Every structure is written in C-alpha cells, then in structure tokens.
Amino acid sequence: MRKPIIAGNWKMNKNRDEALQFIYNVNQNIPSSEFVESVICAQSIVLRDLVKRQGESLRIGAQNMHYLDNGAYTGEVSAPALENIGVKYVIIGHSERRAYYNETDADVNKKAHQAFLYNLTPIICCGESLEVRESGETNAYVKKQVVAALKGITAKLMKEVVIAYEPIWAIGTGRTATSEMANDTIKEIRNVIRGLYNDEVAEAVRIQYGGSVNPKNIDELLSMSDIDGALVGGASLDSESFLALVRAGVKK
Ligand code: PGA
C-alpha cells in the first residue's frame, strides 16, 4: 500500500505573514501523517519560519535547489542549507523551471542525487506539452524524462522518490487531464520504473498527478489505481482548500 501524498506548490506566492497565517489556519486540522503525507512547498525566504511552526503532520518543502553544495552561484539555494533548516522535500524539474530557467533532464538527475545526499525527498516532475500530447508522443516523451531523471539512483533510494506527472497544458489552465488519461500515463511511468528496477520498486514509488487539481476533482483523480496523490498549485494557496485536498488523500 502506497501512502497518498498531497503537496502544495505555492510557487512565487505568499509573503512571510501570509505563509504563517496559512500555517496557523491548517495546523490543528491536518490529518495524521499515518494516513496521508501533507507537504507545503514555499518560497525559500519563508521556509525556516514554516519549519519552525509546522504542525506534527505537515512537512515543508523547497521548490528548487542547486545540485552543488556551495560556490559562486549568485541567487541559488543549496541542499545542505535546506537540510540545515529542517526542510524535508524538494520539487525538482518543475515544468516552469524547465521552461523559464532552462533546466535540462541532466540537471534534474544531478539534483535528484544531491537531494538524497542531504536527506531531502525529491518530488521529480515530468510531463508533456500540448503539442506532444496531440502528436501521440506522450509516453515516449515522458519515458525519456523519467529515465534521464533517475539515472544512477539505486533501487533502495528509488522507493523514496516521489514522481509528479504534470501535463504542461493542464497547469494553471483549469484544464485537467481526465482521470483515465492521467492514470494511463502514470501507469506507463510505473512500467518504465518496473523496467529500470523491478516490481517491488515500481509498486512502492508514489506517483502524483498535477495540473489544475482542486477540491472538486481530486476525489475522482485519487480513485484511480495508480494515482497516489497530487501536486497542487493554485488550489493549495487557500487553507480550507488545502485541507479539503489533504482530506481527500485520507479517503484514498
Ligand atoms: P496548478 O499547478 O495546480 O495551479 O495547475 C500545478 C503545478 O504547477 O504544480
């Protein structure tokens, strides 16, 4: 049995006051981490404050990090610095990072290795553009991303990886993939992992769906066999909405 994982990706939203208000609003009401993993990924500048105030069942994640320990990389954030303040998760290879900051599959792979060196659980993103979807190349495209991202990751570590399948055309557009469509691609990703590792690893890895998930459509998405959670942007910004998403995770 895979434990569902619901992660909010706040992107470049919420200042410190707003972020802390959210945490106060949700802390008492987050369901036990025995049933669902709940994560908020916030801007780097508020991470320390959120970690200090996270409730027992909420964990805090970063939205990106560099793949090196330190050095002359102005504006970057390192994995050791994230570990040092108690961050537990990091989103890697989000399509916005790939599109606006030229992140490549090779960068994603280096970041995945770096995350494990510093006890961070990587949430590795993949997903196709509308053009790729319409040309019928989705499975091949996503397979290439996943194979490249996981290069050299051992079977033991692989069981801890979280993958987020996020079709780019569904992100922030209000256009969700149908639950069948999302499940089919996620099954395909699980098969790729089966091929790279074995059945045990493939059945252990959690694969989230992301792209316009909200409290209205999450139940149906999570009712699918292979969808183990959600990576949620817009609908994670409101505390009541985030709680509704996490509660849906408990029912899975
Ligand atoms: P969205 O974003 O839920 O606002 O579509 C999802 C994501 O980019 O992770």
Residues whose N, C-alpha, C, O or C-beta is under 5 A from the ligand:
A	BS01	PGA	N9 A170 I171 G172 T173 G210 G211 S212 V213 L231 V232 G233 G234 A235
